[in-house]
Amino acid sequence: MATALPSEQVRITTDPTTEPFWQAAKERRLVAPRCGACGHFRLPPTPYCPECQSAEVDWVELAGRAVVYSFAVVHGFPGLPDVTLVPAVVDLPDAPGARLVSNIVGVDPEAVEIGMELTVDFHPIADGWLLPVFRPAADE
Ligand SMILES: [Zn+2]
């Protein structure tokens, strides 16, 4: 079963550009920065829009849905030989054009496939932050 790294193994640093993303995650909300001038989503967060160079940004709350764009299966991690990780790049349907690098958890790695629908969850990491991770979307 794919999992996430133990909390103490994951440390983040924030800066004024990325902190709103992490503050929202701490409240179990997934947000994405959308250019205030042209509407282009920019993830990972950047100070200036790559499309129009505007520094204006609106933080948009997403429903937490994602779709697998690309993934890998990693067996073992330094000091954790038995862990299985599924790092993935996911598309965010509510933020067209934006992709997030994350981990898929709670799934048999054999079952993961491109296009699989996911839903966000939040995994505790160092210093009290929460990391957005993704699980298979519940069958309707
Ligand atoms: Zn823009």
Residues whose N, C-alpha, C, O or C-beta is under 5 A from the ligand:
A	BS01	ZN	C35 A37 C38 G39 H40 C49 E51 C52 Q53 S54
